[in-house]
Amino acid sequence: MIDWNEFHYWTYCDEVQTDSLDINNQQSEQSHNYTISGQSWSGSGNHSYGTSIGDDGRAHTGHSQFTLKVKPDASEYKLTRRLYFGIANQKARVLVDGTEAGEWYDQGRAQSDSWADSEFIIPASLVASKNEIVVKIEFLVNHQTRFNYEKKVRATANTWQYAYQRDKDYDKETQRCFSWIKFGFERDFHYPKVE
């Protein structure tokens, strides 16, 4: 299952921590107005940062939203997320007070059962003069991981080559952009004899 998992969020303004949201902790979620839609998992994980650490969290294929305290007029705003890095290529759109701040993409995955901390820089223009912000994390299907398997066939003499389609870079204007990639094998195919 490809989804966006979240266990903890921290905000930093000029490298000073200003808030902390502990996901799947009722008191912390309530105090940060945390909501989630399209929840695909809820529970606890025991993974490693070198030593084993347990934490509760959630995952979704919809969105989560929460309020975080910030320091007005800082020069840099950073949102940090603890994630289970066994799920590959997690991708989401980040909105701050309803304005798109960019895409958050964690490429690859850990070969071991481990946590990762991922950082997203929030443009200062979206935070200037505010004491708190509403952050919305919208799950995006990452077509580099979730392939759209479409059997396409191309005949070359008596050999059929099977290929699959994958979306390469999503383009908002055209709604898609794709490339064709061969599986790397060919199979002989003979038409039935016509009698």
C-alpha positions as CSV (number, residue, x, y, z in Angstrom):
1,M,0.0,0.0,0.0
2,I,1.4,3.4,-1.0
3,D,0.3,6.1,1.3
4,W,1.6,9.1,3.4
5,N,2.5,8.1,6.9
6,E,3.1,10.5,9.8
7,F,4.1,9.9,13.4
8,H,5.3,13.3,14.6
9,Y,5.6,16.9,13.2
10,W,7.8,19.7,14.5
11,T,8.1,23.3,13.4
12,Y,11.3,25.2,13.5
13,C,11.7,29.0,13.0
14,D,15.3,30.0,12.5
15,E,16.3,26.6,13.8
16,V,14.3,27.1,17.1
17,Q,11.6,24.6,17.7
18,T,8.2,26.4,18.1
19,D,5.8,23.5,18.2
20,S,5.4,19.7,18.2
21,L,2.5,17.5,17.1
22,D,2.4,13.9,18.3
23,I,0.3,12.0,15.8
24,N,-2.2,9.5,17.3
25,N,-1.9,11.1,20.7
26,Q,-5.4,12.3,21.5
27,Q,-4.4,15.3,23.6
28,S,-1.8,16.5,21.1
29,E,-4.1,16.0,18.1
30,Q,-6.9,18.0,19.8
31,S,-4.7,20.9,20.8
32,H,-3.5,21.1,17.2
33,N,-7.0,20.7,15.6
34,Y,-5.7,17.6,13.8
35,T,-8.0,16.1,11.2
36,I,-7.5,13.3,8.7
37,S,-9.5,11.9,5.7
38,G,-8.8,8.8,3.8
39,Q,-7.1,7.1,6.7
40,S,-5.4,3.9,5.5
41,W,-3.7,2.9,8.8
42,S,-3.5,3.8,12.5
43,G,-1.3,2.1,15.1
44,S,2.2,1.9,16.5
45,G,5.5,1.2,15.0
46,N,8.8,0.1,16.6
47,H,11.5,1.0,14.2
48,S,15.1,2.2,14.3
49,Y,17.2,5.3,14.3
50,G,20.1,3.1,15.1
51,T,18.4,2.0,18.3
52,S,14.8,0.9,18.4
53,I,12.1,3.5,19.2
54,G,8.4,3.0,19.4
55,D,5.9,5.6,18.2
56,D,2.2,5.9,17.3
57,G,1.0,7.3,14.0
58,R,-1.4,7.3,11.1
59,A,-1.3,7.0,7.3
60,H,-3.6,8.3,4.7
61,T,-4.4,8.5,1.0
62,G,-6.4,11.6,1.4
63,H,-5.2,14.5,3.6
64,S,-4.4,15.6,7.1
65,Q,-4.7,19.1,8.5
66,F,-3.4,20.7,11.7
67,T,-2.5,24.0,13.3
68,L,1.1,24.8,14.4
69,K,2.6,27.7,16.3
70,V,5.3,29.7,14.6
71,K,7.5,32.7,15.4
72,P,6.5,35.8,13.4
73,D,9.0,37.4,11.1
74,A,11.6,34.6,11.1
75,S,13.8,34.2,8.1
76,E,13.3,30.4,7.7
77,Y,10.4,28.1,8.6
78,K,10.9,24.4,8.6
79,L,8.4,21.6,9.0
80,T,9.9,18.2,10.0
81,R,8.1,14.9,9.9
82,R,9.0,11.5,11.4
83,L,8.0,8.8,9.0
84,Y,8.4,5.1,8.6
85,F,10.8,5.0,5.6
86,G,9.9,1.4,4.6
87,I,7.2,2.9,2.4
88,A,8.9,4.1,-0.8
89,N,8.6,7.5,-2.5
90,Q,6.0,9.2,-0.4
91,K,4.7,12.4,-1.9
92,A,2.3,15.1,-0.8
93,R,1.2,18.6,-1.6
94,V,1.6,21.1,1.3
95,L,-0.8,24.0,1.8
96,V,-0.3,26.7,4.4
97,D,-3.4,28.6,5.3
98,G,-5.0,27.5,2.0
99,T,-2.1,28.5,-0.2
100,E,0.1,25.9,-1.9
101,A,3.6,25.8,-0.4
102,G,5.0,23.1,-2.7
103,E,5.4,19.3,-2.9
104,W,7.0,17.2,-0.2
105,Y,8.7,14.2,-1.7
106,D,10.8,11.6,0.2
107,Q,12.5,9.6,-2.6
108,G,13.5,6.0,-2.2
109,R,13.1,3.8,0.9
110,A,15.2,2.4,3.7
111,Q,16.6,-1.1,3.2
112,S,16.2,-1.7,6.9
113,D,13.2,-1.3,9.2
114,S,13.8,2.4,10.1
115,W,12.5,5.8,10.9
116,A,13.5,8.9,9.0
117,D,13.1,12.6,9.7
118,S,12.2,14.6,6.6
119,E,12.3,18.4,6.3
120,F,10.1,20.7,4.2
121,I,11.0,24.4,4.0
122,I,7.9,26.7,4.1
123,P,8.2,29.9,2.1
124,A,8.6,32.8,4.6
125,S,6.1,34.8,2.6
126,L,3.3,32.4,3.7
127,V,4.2,32.7,7.4
128,A,5.2,36.4,7.8
129,S,3.7,38.2,10.8
130,K,1.7,35.1,11.9
131,N,1.7,33.3,15.3
132,E,0.2,30.1,14.0
133,I,-0.5,28.5,10.6
134,V,-2.9,25.8,9.4
135,V,-1.0,23.1,7.4
136,K,-2.7,20.7,5.1
137,I,-0.9,17.7,3.7
138,E,-2.6,16.2,0.6
139,F,-1.4,12.8,-0.5
140,L,-0.3,12.6,-4.1
141,V,0.0,9.4,-6.1
142,N,3.6,9.0,-7.0
143,H,3.6,7.5,-10.5
144,Q,7.3,6.6,-10.2
145,T,6.3,4.1,-7.6
146,R,2.7,3.3,-8.4
147,F,2.9,2.2,-12.0
148,N,-0.1,2.3,-14.2
149,Y,0.3,-1.2,-15.7
150,E,-1.2,-1.0,-19.2
151,K,-0.3,-3.9,-21.4
152,K,0.8,-2.4,-24.7
153,V,2.0,-4.5,-27.5
154,R,4.2,-3.7,-30.5
155,A,4.7,-6.3,-33.2
156,T,8.1,-6.6,-34.8
157,A,8.1,-9.5,-37.2
158,N,7.1,-12.5,-35.1
159,T,8.3,-10.9,-31.8
160,W,6.1,-9.1,-29.4
161,Q,7.6,-6.7,-27.0
162,Y,5.6,-6.0,-23.8
163,A,5.8,-2.5,-22.3
164,Y,4.2,-0.7,-19.5
165,Q,3.3,3.0,-19.1
166,R,4.4,5.1,-16.2
167,D,3.8,8.7,-15.5
168,K,7.2,10.4,-15.3
169,D,6.6,14.0,-14.2
170,Y,3.1,15.2,-13.5
171,D,2.2,18.3,-15.5
172,K,-0.7,20.4,-14.2
173,E,-1.5,21.8,-17.7
174,T,-1.6,18.6,-19.6
175,Q,-2.7,16.6,-16.6
176,R,-0.1,13.9,-17.4
177,C,3.2,13.3,-19.0
178,F,4.4,9.8,-19.7
179,S,7.1,7.7,-21.2
180,W,7.2,4.2,-22.5
181,I,9.6,1.7,-21.0
182,K,10.3,-1.9,-22.2
183,F,10.3,-4.7,-19.7
184,G,13.6,-5.9,-21.0
185,F,12.6,-9.2,-22.5
186,E,11.1,-10.3,-25.8
187,R,8.9,-13.2,-26.4
188,D,8.4,-15.0,-29.7
189,F,4.8,-15.2,-30.8
190,H,3.5,-17.1,-33.9
191,Y,0.2,-16.3,-35.4
192,P,-2.1,-19.3,-35.8
193,K,-2.0,-20.9,-39.2
194,V,-4.9,-19.8,-41.4
195,E,-6.5,-22.8,-43.0
